[in-house]
Amino acid sequence: MDYEVVVVGAGPAGCLAAKYAAKNGAKTLIIEEHASIGSPVQCAGLLSTNAIRECEIAPDSKFHPIDGAFVYAPDGRRICISGGEVKAYVVDRRYIDRTLALNAIRSGADILMRTRAVDMKIHKHRRILYVTIEGEPDTIEADVVIGADGVQSRVARSAGIGRPETVLSGAQIETIYDFDDARFVEIFPGSCAPGFFAWAIPYQGSARIGLAVRSGHAWDHLQRLLSRHRVVSQKRGAGITDLVIGAIPIGVPRRTASDGVLITGDAAGQVKPTSGGGIYPGAVCAKIAGTVAAHAVMDGDTSAERLSEYDKRWRAVIGRELVIGKKINEWMAHLDDYRINRLIEVLDDDELLDMITRYGDMDHPSVVLRRLLMNRKSMGAFLKMVLAR
Ligand SMILES: Cc1cc2nc3c(=O)[nH]c(=O)nc-3n(C[C@H](O)[C@H](O)[C@H](O)COP(=O)(O)OP(=O)(O)OC[C@H]3O[C@@H](n4cnc5c(N)ncnc54)[C@H](O)[C@@H]3O)c2cc1C
């Protein structure tokens, strides 16, 4: 088999990269190791309105609208961040992934299921992908390979491209939960989820309750959250209808392009470090990857230098936000419960909550951070909080 662009992985990033490679004139193939698109699901399905737009999918009546969030301090105090309008949707990831795959096919990409990339080599300026198709060894030649093969990216490893700096471990169940308002997600920072946070996300009468942690086993922490957390243990119902275990990369590698290879999505650590959300940044970057790959093929130059245009372009659009998000994530990861209680206490102020509501943006946290840092009241309170005890 011979293609101009081969995309490894039919997740959201892979399907969007393939759509844009095909749309820009490249003969494109997606390979996916699983037998069906979108499963197993490793996602809470919370997508900002920006993310839905970037995925080029129209909101569906089955999407569950979200207007805001309740953030609970470890001591039980909670603040409400609400925009009074739909900020995000909770979706069925299988539906999203399958729609994106169909859109890629409609744009001209081919797709091969049960096809796993196992290795990759360069031969006469072309990439040779060693694959198994339904278990049988085979090869596929390509001018450019786009690795959209998730956090454990084999393509990134084969191409000698760096890996995400940190990988969080995540776990989530689906169950019944007594939401005060089913248009609000609930967020629980603190020692219940060391280094990150826990969440309860409403979806059509049930809840996705999960967490991610920097160290230790997410599943152990989740069991403790469900049985002992002062809020979650009281609001959850009995029974579990679904279980998700997965990894969340934090921190992008120094380069995401090499000779004949680009990496995108989770494979490139293109995930918001403040929330673990990967669909929005992955979509933004994957579309650039597909476009640059196709143009490079048309120009007959798929060298690392030519493909580094991808690296420059995605960093110009979203790189700064990911760097600032990582700094926020690292700062939050070092706060103990006492300081998180003080932080929520500081933020529980009409003026500051109004500012967060007005400028808060799930995908661009730097906007509200800048406002808070410029505000004398919040800066004074933050300093007091940091110096406390
Ligand atoms: C518990 C949890 C909750 C999350 N919740 C959210 C959320 O609410 N909102 C959000 O935006 N993000 C969320 N995320 C992150 C989000 O799921 C990922 O960022 C997103 O799926 C990344 O998309 P991707 O296309 O880069 O990779 P993936 O979705 O991982 O897709 C990679 C694809 O590549 C295939 N593949 C892998 N290796 C090979 C190979 N060698 N050969 C062929 N195919 C291969 C895989 O089968 C898979 O289909 C969550 C993550 C976790 C773990």
The ligand as a MOL file (V3000), in Angstrom:
LIG
                    3D

  0  0  0     0  0            999 V3000
M  V30 BEGIN CTAB
M  V30 COUNTS 53 58 0 0 0
M  V30 BEGIN ATOM
M  V30 1 C -10.3120 9.8780 32.5330 0
M  V30 2 C -10.1590 10.8670 31.4090 0
M  V30 3 C -11.1260 11.8510 31.2180 0
M  V30 4 C -10.9740 12.7930 30.1870 0
M  V30 5 N -11.9490 13.7350 30.0150 0
M  V30 6 C -11.8310 14.6560 29.0240 0
M  V30 7 C -12.8440 15.6330 28.8230 0
M  V30 8 O -13.8530 15.6590 29.5250 0
M  V30 9 N -12.6730 16.5480 27.8190 0
M  V30 10 C -11.5650 16.5310 27.0020 0
M  V30 11 O -11.4440 17.4080 26.1230 0
M  V30 12 N -10.5960 15.6010 27.1700 0
M  V30 13 C -10.7110 14.6570 28.1460 0
M  V30 14 N -9.7470 13.6950 28.2990 0
M  V30 15 C -8.6160 13.6890 27.3580 0
M  V30 16 C -9.0690 13.1750 25.9970 0
M  V30 17 O -9.7320 11.9490 26.1370 0
M  V30 18 C -7.8430 13.0250 25.0870 0
M  V30 19 O -7.1000 14.2210 25.1340 0
M  V30 20 C -8.2550 12.7380 23.6400 0
M  V30 21 O -8.8960 11.5060 23.5190 0
M  V30 22 C -7.0050 12.7470 22.7590 0
M  V30 23 O -7.3640 12.4740 21.4330 0
M  V30 24 P -6.2770 11.8450 20.4450 0
M  V30 25 O -6.9710 11.6770 19.1510 0
M  V30 26 O -5.0180 12.6080 20.5210 0
M  V30 27 O -5.9230 10.4170 21.0870 0
M  V30 28 P -6.8620 9.1960 21.4080 0
M  V30 29 O -8.2630 9.6130 21.6180 0
M  V30 30 O -6.1660 8.4540 22.4990 0
M  V30 31 O -6.8230 8.3320 20.0750 0
M  V30 32 C -5.6750 7.6080 19.7060 0
M  V30 33 C -6.1190 6.5010 18.7620 0
M  V30 34 O -4.9620 5.8570 18.2610 0
M  V30 35 C -5.1710 4.4570 18.2670 0
M  V30 36 N -3.8440 3.8300 18.3240 0
M  V30 37 C -2.9510 3.8860 19.3380 0
M  V30 38 N -1.8160 3.2350 19.0170 0
M  V30 39 C -1.9990 2.7630 17.7530 0
M  V30 40 C -1.1720 2.0090 16.8650 0
M  V30 41 N 0.0700 1.6270 17.2110 0
M  V30 42 N -1.6640 1.6910 15.6490 0
M  V30 43 C -2.9250 2.0850 15.2780 0
M  V30 44 N -3.7500 2.7860 16.0850 0
M  V30 45 C -3.2880 3.1340 17.3030 0
M  V30 46 C -6.0230 4.2220 19.5070 0
M  V30 47 O -6.7240 2.9960 19.4360 0
M  V30 48 C -6.9500 5.4290 19.4650 0
M  V30 49 O -8.1080 5.1810 18.7210 0
M  V30 50 C -9.8470 12.7410 29.3210 0
M  V30 51 C -8.8770 11.7480 29.5130 0
M  V30 52 C -9.0320 10.8170 30.5360 0
M  V30 53 C -7.9850 9.7620 30.7090 0
M  V30 END ATOM
M  V30 BEGIN BOND
M  V30 1 1 1 2
M  V30 2 1 2 3
M  V30 3 2 2 52
M  V30 4 2 3 4
M  V30 5 1 4 5
M  V30 6 1 4 50
M  V30 7 2 5 6
M  V30 8 1 6 7
M  V30 9 1 6 13
M  V30 10 2 7 8
M  V30 11 1 7 9
M  V30 12 1 9 10
M  V30 13 2 10 11
M  V30 14 1 10 12
M  V30 15 2 12 13
M  V30 16 1 13 14
M  V30 17 1 14 15
M  V30 18 1 14 50
M  V30 19 1 15 16
M  V30 20 1 16 17
M  V30 21 1 16 18
M  V30 22 1 18 19
M  V30 23 1 18 20
M  V30 24 1 20 21
M  V30 25 1 20 22
M  V30 26 1 22 23
M  V30 27 1 23 24
M  V30 28 2 24 25
M  V30 29 1 24 26
M  V30 30 1 24 27
M  V30 31 1 27 28
M  V30 32 2 28 29
M  V30 33 1 28 30
M  V30 34 1 28 31
M  V30 35 1 31 32
M  V30 36 1 32 33
M  V30 37 1 33 34
M  V30 38 1 33 48
M  V30 39 1 34 35
M  V30 40 1 35 36
M  V30 41 1 35 46
M  V30 42 1 36 37
M  V30 43 1 36 45
M  V30 44 2 37 38
M  V30 45 1 38 39
M  V30 46 1 39 40
M  V30 47 2 39 45
M  V30 48 1 40 41
M  V30 49 2 40 42
M  V30 50 1 42 43
M  V30 51 2 43 44
M  V30 52 1 44 45
M  V30 53 1 46 47
M  V30 54 1 46 48
M  V30 55 1 48 49
M  V30 56 2 50 51
M  V30 57 1 51 52
M  V30 58 1 52 53
M  V30 END BOND
M  V30 END CTAB
M  END
